[in-house]
Amino acid sequence: MAWPSAGIDRCVWQSNVIEYFKGMADEAGVPYQSLINLYLRDCIAQNRKVQIQWPKAA
C-alpha cells in the first residue's frame, strides 16, 4: 500500500522507543518506520488523546 508523500520530517526518538517498534516490526515483517507511521495514523483515525500526569511540584 502506497501512502501519499507528505515530505520528510525528522524526529528524535529515545532508543527504547525505537527498540520497542523494531521488535514488533520484526514480528510483523514490516519496516519499523512503517509500523510507527501506521500506529500514528491509527491514533489519528481513532482520535486518541495523550494522557499525561505530570508530577506535582514539591
Secondary structure, DSSP 8 states (H G I E B T S, - for coil): --------------HHHHHHHHHHHHHHTS-HHHHHHHHHHHHHHTT-----------
